[in-house]
């Protein structure tokens, strides 16, 4: 992903990538593969402060502000959830808070994630997304 892409462009690029897959088994595998490429997450960050409530799996998300941009790191103990983290980071990582706040996350509907994830995974995805928007709202 190019850092010059906007949140909107990053969403569109992701949707276009998913269009090459004929079925949801291939899409799930792609999501899992994306999760395997997440940056290392230090054990010191695996605290209650960083834990995402509402996820069935263990999920931790850390953020920092660097040059007016929000940088997120996150991890999970579940493969598919790690992939969902990778999807979110691809769209929202290293963005200005204002851009995050002002861009509707339509990729959820465009990709059909809400329709194809189990209710607990969908709830977890929304909890992670809520945390990103909560952090952006404080900046």
PASE-949217 format. One record per atom (N, C-alpha, C): residue in one letter; chain; atom name; x, y, z. Coordinates in steps of 0.2 Angstrom, whole numbers, plus 5000, padded with zeros to 4 digits. Example, Ala and Ser with C-alpha at 12.3 -4.5 7.8 and 13.67 -1.06 7.14 Angstrom:
# residues 2
[node 'A','A','N',[5066,4972,5039]],
[node 'A','A','CA',[5062,4978,5039]],
[node 'A','A','C',[5066,4984,5039]],
[node 'S','A','N',[5064,4989,5035]],
[node 'S','A','CA',[5068,4995,5036]],
[node 'S','A','C',[5064,5000,5039]],
END
This chain:
# residues 139
[node 'X','A','N',[5004,4994,5000]],
[node 'X','A','CA',[5000,5000,5000]],
[node 'X','A','C',[5004,5006,5000]],
[node 'X','A','N',[5002,5011,4996]],
[node 'X','A','CA',[5006,5017,4996]],
[node 'X','A','C',[5003,5022,5001]],
[node 'X','A','N',[5008,5025,5005]],
[node 'X','A','CA',[5006,5030,5010]],
[node 'X','A','C',[5002,5036,5007]],
[node 'X','A','N',[5003,5037,5001]],
[node 'X','A','CA',[4999,5043,4998]],
[node 'X','A','C',[4992,5041,4997]],
[node 'X','A','N',[4990,5035,4997]],
[node 'X','A','CA',[4982,5034,4997]],
[node 'X','A','C',[4979,5037,5002]],
[node 'X','A','N',[4973,5039,5001]],
[node 'X','A','CA',[4968,5041,5006]],
[node 'X','A','C',[4965,5035,5009]],
[node 'X','A','N',[4961,5036,5015]],
[node 'X','A','CA',[4957,5031,5018]],
[node 'X','A','C',[4952,5028,5012]],
[node 'X','A','N',[4949,5033,5009]],
[node 'X','A','CA',[4944,5031,5004]],
[node 'X','A','C',[4947,5026,4998]],
[node 'X','A','N',[4953,5029,4996]],
[node 'X','A','CA',[4957,5025,4991]],
[node 'X','A','C',[4959,5018,4993]],
[node 'X','A','N',[4961,5018,4999]],
[node 'X','A','CA',[4963,5011,5002]],
[node 'X','A','C',[4958,5006,5003]],
[node 'X','A','N',[4952,5009,5005]],
[node 'X','A','CA',[4946,5005,5005]],
[node 'X','A','C',[4944,5002,4998]],
[node 'X','A','N',[4944,5006,4993]],
[node 'X','A','CA',[4943,5004,4986]],
[node 'X','A','C',[4948,4999,4983]],
[node 'X','A','N',[4954,5000,4985]],
[node 'X','A','CA',[4959,4996,4983]],
[node 'X','A','C',[4958,4989,4986]],
[node 'X','A','N',[4957,4988,4992]],
[node 'X','A','CA',[4955,4982,4996]],
[node 'X','A','C',[4949,4979,4992]],
[node 'X','A','N',[4944,4982,4991]],
[node 'X','A','CA',[4938,4979,4988]],
[node 'X','A','C',[4940,4976,4981]],
[node 'X','A','N',[4944,4980,4977]],
[node 'X','A','CA',[4946,4977,4971]],
[node 'X','A','C',[4950,4971,4971]],
[node 'X','A','N',[4954,4971,4976]],
[node 'X','A','CA',[4958,4965,4977]],
[node 'X','A','C',[4954,4959,4979]],
[node 'X','A','N',[4949,4960,4983]],
[node 'X','A','CA',[4944,4954,4985]],
[node 'X','A','C',[4940,4952,4979]],
[node 'X','A','N',[4939,4956,4974]],
[node 'X','A','CA',[4935,4954,4968]],
[node 'X','A','C',[4938,4948,4964]],
[node 'X','A','N',[4945,4947,4965]],
[node 'X','A','CA',[4948,4942,4961]],
[node 'X','A','C',[4946,4935,4964]],
[node 'X','A','N',[4944,4935,4970]],
[node 'X','A','CA',[4942,4928,4973]],
[node 'X','A','C',[4935,4926,4971]],
[node 'X','A','N',[4934,4920,4969]],
[node 'X','A','CA',[4928,4917,4967]],
[node 'X','A','C',[4923,4915,4973]],
[node 'X','A','N',[4926,4914,4979]],
[node 'X','A','CA',[4922,4911,4984]],
[node 'X','A','C',[4925,4914,4991]],
[node 'X','A','N',[4921,4913,4996]],
[node 'X','A','CA',[4923,4915,5003]],
[node 'X','A','C',[4928,4911,5006]],
[node 'X','A','N',[4929,4905,5004]],
[node 'X','A','CA',[4935,4901,5007]],
[node 'X','A','C',[4941,4904,5005]],
[node 'X','A','N',[4942,4906,4998]],
[node 'X','A','CA',[4948,4909,4996]],
[node 'X','A','C',[4949,4916,4999]],
[node 'X','A','N',[4943,4920,5000]],
[node 'X','A','CA',[4944,4926,5004]],
[node 'X','A','C',[4946,4925,5011]],
[node 'X','A','N',[4943,4920,5015]],
[node 'X','A','CA',[4946,4919,5021]],
[node 'X','A','C',[4953,4918,5022]],
[node 'X','A','N',[4955,4914,5017]],
[node 'X','A','CA',[4962,4912,5017]],
[node 'X','A','C',[4967,4918,5015]],
[node 'X','A','N',[4964,4922,5011]],
[node 'X','A','CA',[4968,4929,5010]],
[node 'X','A','C',[4968,4933,5016]],
[node 'X','A','N',[4963,4933,5020]],
[node 'X','A','CA',[4963,4937,5026]],
[node 'X','A','C',[4968,4934,5031]],
[node 'X','A','N',[4968,4928,5032]],
[node 'X','A','CA',[4972,4924,5036]],
[node 'X','A','C',[4979,4926,5034]],
[node 'X','A','N',[4981,4925,5028]],
[node 'X','A','CA',[4988,4927,5025]],
[node 'X','A','C',[4990,4934,5027]],
[node 'X','A','N',[4985,4938,5026]],
[node 'X','A','CA',[4987,4945,5028]],
[node 'X','A','C',[4988,4946,5035]],
[node 'X','A','N',[4985,4942,5040]],
[node 'X','A','CA',[4986,4942,5047]],
[node 'X','A','C',[4993,4940,5048]],
[node 'X','A','N',[4996,4935,5044]],
[node 'X','A','CA',[5002,4932,5046]],
[node 'X','A','C',[5008,4937,5045]],
[node 'X','A','N',[5006,4943,5041]],
[node 'X','A','CA',[5011,4948,5040]],
[node 'X','A','C',[5011,4954,5045]],
[node 'X','A','N',[5007,4953,5050]],
[node 'X','A','CA',[5007,4959,5055]],
[node 'X','A','C',[5014,4960,5058]],
[node 'X','A','N',[5015,4966,5060]],
[node 'X','A','CA',[5021,4967,5063]],
[node 'X','A','C',[5021,4964,5070]],
[node 'X','A','N',[5027,4963,5073]],
[node 'X','A','CA',[5028,4960,5080]],
[node 'X','A','C',[5024,4964,5085]],
[node 'X','A','N',[5021,4961,5090]],
[node 'X','A','CA',[5018,4965,5095]],
[node 'X','A','C',[5021,4964,5101]],
[node 'X','A','N',[5024,4968,5105]],
[node 'X','A','CA',[5028,4967,5111]],
[node 'X','A','C',[5024,4964,5116]],
[node 'X','A','N',[5026,4959,5120]],
[node 'X','A','CA',[5022,4957,5126]],
[node 'X','A','C',[5020,4962,5131]],
[node 'X','A','N',[5025,4967,5131]],
[node 'X','A','CA',[5023,4973,5136]],
[node 'X','A','C',[5017,4976,5135]],
[node 'X','A','N',[5015,4976,5128]],
[node 'X','A','CA',[5009,4980,5126]],
[node 'X','A','C',[5002,4975,5128]],
[node 'X','A','N',[5003,4969,5129]],
[node 'X','A','CA',[4997,4965,5130]],
[node 'X','A','C',[4995,4966,5137]],
[node 'X','A','N',[4992,4972,5138]],
[node 'X','A','CA',[4989,4974,5145]],
[node 'X','A','C',[4981,4975,5144]],
[node 'X','A','N',[4978,4975,5150]],
[node 'X','A','CA',[4971,4977,5150]],
[node 'X','A','C',[4969,4983,5146]],
[node 'X','A','N',[4974,4988,5147]],
[node 'X','A','CA',[4973,4995,5144]],
[node 'X','A','C',[4973,4994,5136]],
[node 'X','A','N',[4976,4989,5133]],
[node 'X','A','CA',[4976,4989,5126]],
[node 'X','A','C',[4972,4983,5124]],
[node 'X','A','N',[4969,4979,5128]],
[node 'X','A','CA',[4964,4974,5126]],
[node 'X','A','C',[4958,4977,5123]],
[node 'X','A','N',[4955,4974,5118]],
[node 'X','A','CA',[4949,4976,5115]],
[node 'X','A','C',[4943,4972,5118]],
[node 'X','A','N',[4939,4975,5121]],
[node 'X','A','CA',[4933,4972,5124]],
[node 'X','A','C',[4928,4970,5119]],
[node 'X','A','N',[4924,4965,5119]],
[node 'X','A','CA',[4919,4963,5114]],
[node 'X','A','C',[4922,4958,5109]],
[node 'X','A','N',[4928,4956,5109]],
[node 'X','A','CA',[4931,4951,5105]],
[node 'X','A','C',[4931,4944,5108]],
[node 'X','A','N',[4929,4939,5105]],
[node 'X','A','CA',[4929,4933,5108]],
[node 'X','A','C',[4936,4930,5109]],
[node 'X','A','N',[4940,4932,5104]],
[node 'X','A','CA',[4947,4930,5104]],
[node 'X','A','C',[4951,4936,5108]],
[node 'X','A','N',[4957,4935,5110]],
[node 'X','A','CA',[4961,4940,5113]],
[node 'X','A','C',[4964,4944,5108]],
[node 'X','A','N',[4962,4951,5109]],
[node 'X','A','CA',[4965,4956,5104]],
[node 'X','A','C',[4968,4962,5108]],
[node 'X','A','N',[4973,4964,5106]],
[node 'X','A','CA',[4977,4970,5109]],
[node 'X','A','C',[4978,4975,5104]],
[node 'X','A','N',[4977,4981,5105]],
[node 'X','A','CA',[4979,4986,5100]],
[node 'X','A','C',[4982,4992,5104]],
[node 'X','A','N',[4988,4994,5101]],
[node 'X','A','CA',[4992,4999,5104]],
[node 'X','A','C',[4992,5005,5099]],
[node 'X','A','N',[4992,5011,5101]],
[node 'X','A','CA',[4993,5017,5096]],
[node 'X','A','C',[4997,5022,5099]],
[node 'X','A','N',[5000,5026,5094]],
[node 'X','A','CA',[5004,5032,5096]],
[node 'X','A','C',[5003,5037,5090]],
[node 'X','A','N',[5004,5043,5092]],
[node 'X','A','CA',[5004,5048,5087]],
[node 'X','A','C',[5011,5050,5085]],
[node 'X','A','N',[5012,5050,5078]],
[node 'X','A','CA',[5018,5052,5075]],
[node 'X','A','C',[5018,5057,5070]],
[node 'X','A','N',[5020,5063,5071]],
[node 'X','A','CA',[5019,5068,5065]],
[node 'X','A','C',[5012,5069,5063]],
[node 'X','A','N',[5008,5069,5068]],
[node 'X','A','CA',[5001,5070,5066]],
[node 'X','A','C',[4997,5065,5064]],
[node 'X','A','N',[5000,5059,5063]],
[node 'X','A','CA',[4997,5053,5060]],
[node 'X','A','C',[4996,5048,5066]],
[node 'X','A','N',[4991,5044,5066]],
[node 'X','A','CA',[4990,5039,5071]],
[node 'X','A','C',[4993,5032,5068]],
[node 'X','A','N',[4997,5029,5072]],
[node 'X','A','CA',[5000,5023,5071]],
[node 'X','A','C',[4998,5018,5075]],
[node 'X','A','N',[4995,5012,5072]],
[node 'X','A','CA',[4992,5007,5076]],
[node 'X','A','C',[4996,5000,5076]],
[node 'X','A','N',[4997,4997,5081]],
[node 'X','A','CA',[4999,4990,5081]],
[node 'X','A','C',[4994,4986,5084]],
[node 'X','A','N',[4993,4980,5082]],
[node 'X','A','CA',[4988,4975,5085]],
[node 'X','A','C',[4990,4968,5084]],
[node 'X','A','N',[4987,4964,5088]],
[node 'X','A','CA',[4988,4957,5087]],
[node 'X','A','C',[4982,4953,5090]],
[node 'X','A','N',[4982,4947,5088]],
[node 'X','A','CA',[4976,4942,5091]],
[node 'X','A','C',[4979,4935,5092]],
[node 'X','A','N',[4976,4931,5096]],
[node 'X','A','CA',[4978,4924,5096]],
[node 'X','A','C',[4974,4920,5091]],
[node 'X','A','N',[4970,4923,5087]],
[node 'X','A','CA',[4966,4919,5082]],
[node 'X','A','C',[4968,4921,5075]],
[node 'X','A','N',[4969,4916,5071]],
[node 'X','A','CA',[4972,4918,5064]],
[node 'X','A','C',[4967,4922,5060]],
[node 'X','A','N',[4961,4921,5060]],
[node 'X','A','CA',[4956,4925,5056]],
[node 'X','A','C',[4955,4932,5059]],
[node 'X','A','N',[4956,4933,5065]],
[node 'X','A','CA',[4955,4939,5068]],
[node 'X','A','C',[4962,4943,5067]],
[node 'X','A','N',[4967,4940,5067]],
[node 'X','A','CA',[4973,4943,5065]],
[node 'X','A','C',[4973,4946,5058]],
[node 'X','A','N',[4970,4942,5054]],
[node 'X','A','CA',[4968,4945,5047]],
[node 'X','A','C',[4964,4951,5047]],
[node 'X','A','N',[4959,4950,5051]],
[node 'X','A','CA',[4954,4956,5051]],
[node 'X','A','C',[4958,4962,5054]],
[node 'X','A','N',[4962,4961,5058]],
[node 'X','A','CA',[4967,4967,5061]],
[node 'X','A','C',[4971,4970,5055]],
[node 'X','A','N',[4974,4965,5051]],
[node 'X','A','CA',[4978,4967,5045]],
[node 'X','A','C',[4973,4971,5040]],
[node 'X','A','N',[4967,4969,5039]],
[node 'X','A','CA',[4963,4973,5035]],
[node 'X','A','C',[4962,4980,5038]],
[node 'X','A','N',[4960,4981,5044]],
[node 'X','A','CA',[4959,4987,5047]],
[node 'X','A','C',[4965,4992,5047]],
[node 'X','A','N',[4971,4989,5048]],
[node 'X','A','CA',[4977,4993,5048]],
[node 'X','A','C',[4979,4995,5041]],
[node 'X','A','N',[4977,4991,5036]],
[node 'X','A','CA',[4979,4993,5030]],
[node 'X','A','C',[4975,4999,5028]],
[node 'X','A','N',[4969,5000,5030]],
[node 'X','A','CA',[4965,5006,5029]],
[node 'X','A','C',[4966,5011,5033]],
[node 'X','A','N',[4967,5010,5040]],
[node 'X','A','CA',[4968,5016,5045]],
[node 'X','A','C',[4975,5017,5047]],
[node 'X','A','N',[4979,5013,5047]],
[node 'X','A','CA',[4986,5014,5050]],
[node 'X','A','C',[4990,5020,5046]],
[node 'X','A','N',[4993,5024,5051]],
[node 'X','A','CA',[4997,5030,5048]],
[node 'X','A','C',[4993,5035,5045]],
[node 'X','A','N',[4987,5036,5047]],
[node 'X','A','CA',[4983,5041,5044]],
[node 'X','A','C',[4982,5047,5049]],
[node 'X','A','N',[4980,5053,5047]],
[node 'X','A','CA',[4978,5059,5051]],
[node 'X','A','C',[4972,5057,5054]],
[node 'X','A','N',[4971,5059,5061]],
[node 'X','A','CA',[4965,5057,5064]],
[node 'X','A','C',[4959,5060,5061]],
[node 'X','A','N',[4959,5066,5058]],
[node 'X','A','CA',[4953,5069,5055]],
[node 'X','A','C',[4951,5065,5049]],
[node 'X','A','N',[4956,5063,5045]],
[node 'X','A','CA',[4954,5058,5039]],
[node 'X','A','C',[4950,5052,5041]],
[node 'X','A','N',[4953,5049,5047]],
[node 'X','A','CA',[4949,5043,5049]],
[node 'X','A','C',[4942,5045,5051]],
[node 'X','A','N',[4941,5050,5055]],
[node 'X','A','CA',[4935,5052,5058]],
[node 'X','A','C',[4930,5054,5052]],
[node 'X','A','N',[4933,5056,5047]],
[node 'X','A','CA',[4928,5059,5041]],
[node 'X','A','C',[4927,5054,5035]],
[node 'X','A','N',[4929,5048,5036]],
[node 'X','A','CA',[4928,5043,5031]],
[node 'X','A','C',[4924,5037,5033]],
[node 'X','A','N',[4918,5036,5030]],
[node 'X','A','CA',[4914,5031,5032]],
[node 'X','A','C',[4917,5024,5030]],
[node 'X','A','N',[4917,5019,5035]],
[node 'X','A','CA',[4920,5013,5034]],
[node 'X','A','C',[4915,5008,5029]],
[node 'X','A','N',[4914,5010,5023]],
[node 'X','A','CA',[4910,5006,5019]],
[node 'X','A','C',[4913,5000,5016]],
[node 'X','A','N',[4919,4999,5017]],
[node 'X','A','CA',[4922,4992,5015]],
[node 'X','A','C',[4919,4986,5018]],
[node 'X','A','N',[4916,4987,5024]],
[node 'X','A','CA',[4913,4981,5028]],
[node 'X','A','C',[4907,4979,5024]],
[node 'X','A','N',[4903,4983,5021]],
[node 'X','A','CA',[4898,4981,5017]],
[node 'X','A','C',[4900,4979,5010]],
[node 'X','A','N',[4905,4983,5007]],
[node 'X','A','CA',[4907,4982,5000]],
[node 'X','A','C',[4910,4975,5000]],
[node 'X','A','N',[4914,4973,5005]],
[node 'X','A','CA',[4917,4966,5005]],
[node 'X','A','C',[4912,4961,5007]],
[node 'X','A','N',[4907,4963,5010]],
[node 'X','A','CA',[4902,4958,5013]],
[node 'X','A','C',[4904,4955,5020]],
[node 'X','A','N',[4909,4958,5023]],
[node 'X','A','CA',[4911,4955,5029]],
[node 'X','A','C',[4906,4954,5034]],
[node 'X','A','N',[4902,4959,5035]],
[node 'X','A','CA',[4896,4958,5040]],
[node 'X','A','C',[4892,4952,5039]],
[node 'X','A','N',[4891,4950,5032]],
[node 'X','A','CA',[4887,4945,5030]],
[node 'X','A','C',[4890,4938,5031]],
[node 'X','A','N',[4897,4938,5031]],
[node 'X','A','CA',[4900,4931,5030]],
[node 'X','A','C',[4904,4930,5036]],
[node 'X','A','N',[4905,4934,5041]],
[node 'X','A','CA',[4908,4933,5047]],
[node 'X','A','C',[4903,4930,5052]],
[node 'X','A','N',[4905,4926,5057]],
[node 'X','A','CA',[4901,4924,5062]],
[node 'X','A','C',[4899,4930,5067]],
[node 'X','A','N',[4893,4930,5070]],
[node 'X','A','CA',[4891,4936,5074]],
[node 'X','A','C',[4897,4938,5079]],
[node 'X','A','N',[4900,4933,5082]],
[node 'X','A','CA',[4905,4935,5087]],
[node 'X','A','C',[4911,4938,5084]],
[node 'X','A','N',[4913,4936,5078]],
[node 'X','A','CA',[4919,4939,5074]],
[node 'X','A','C',[4917,4946,5072]],
[node 'X','A','N',[4911,4946,5069]],
[node 'X','A','CA',[4908,4953,5067]],
[node 'X','A','C',[4908,4958,5073]],
[node 'X','A','N',[4906,4956,5079]],
[node 'X','A','CA',[4906,4960,5085]],
[node 'X','A','C',[4913,4962,5086]],
[node 'X','A','N',[4918,4958,5086]],
[node 'X','A','CA',[4925,4959,5087]],
[node 'X','A','C',[4928,4964,5082]],
[node 'X','A','N',[4926,4963,5076]],
[node 'X','A','CA',[4928,4968,5071]],
[node 'X','A','C',[4926,4975,5072]],
[node 'X','A','N',[4919,4975,5074]],
[node 'X','A','CA',[4916,4982,5075]],
[node 'X','A','C',[4919,4985,5082]],
[node 'X','A','N',[4921,4981,5087]],
[node 'X','A','CA',[4925,4983,5093]],
[node 'X','A','C',[4931,4986,5091]],
[node 'X','A','N',[4935,4983,5086]],
[node 'X','A','CA',[4942,4985,5084]],
[node 'X','A','C',[4941,4992,5080]],
[node 'X','A','N',[4936,4992,5076]],
[node 'X','A','CA',[4935,4998,5072]],
[node 'X','A','C',[4933,5004,5077]],
[node 'X','A','N',[4928,5002,5082]],
[node 'X','A','CA',[4926,5007,5086]],
[node 'X','A','C',[4932,5010,5090]],
[node 'X','A','N',[4937,5006,5092]],
[node 'X','A','CA',[4943,5008,5096]],
[node 'X','A','C',[4947,5013,5091]],
[node 'X','A','N',[4948,5011,5085]],
[node 'X','A','CA',[4951,5016,5080]],
[node 'X','A','C',[4948,5022,5080]],
[node 'X','A','N',[4941,5023,5079]],
[node 'X','A','CA',[4938,5029,5079]],
[node 'X','A','C',[4938,5033,5085]],
[node 'X','A','N',[4938,5029,5091]],
[node 'X','A','CA',[4938,5032,5097]],
[node 'X','A','C',[4945,5035,5098]],
[node 'X','A','N',[4950,5032,5096]],
[node 'X','A','CA',[4957,5035,5097]],
[node 'X','A','C',[4957,5041,5092]],
[node 'X','A','N',[4955,5041,5086]],
[node 'X','A','CA',[4955,5046,5081]],
[node 'X','A','C',[4951,5052,5084]],
[node 'X','A','N',[4945,5051,5088]],
[node 'X','A','CA',[4941,5056,5090]],
[node 'X','A','C',[4945,5060,5096]],
[node 'X','A','N',[4950,5057,5099]],
[node 'X','A','CA',[4953,5061,5104]],
[node 'X','A','C',[4959,5065,5102]],
[node 'X','A','N',[4960,5065,5095]],
[node 'X','A','CA',[4966,5068,5093]],
[node 'X','A','C',[4964,5075,5090]],
END
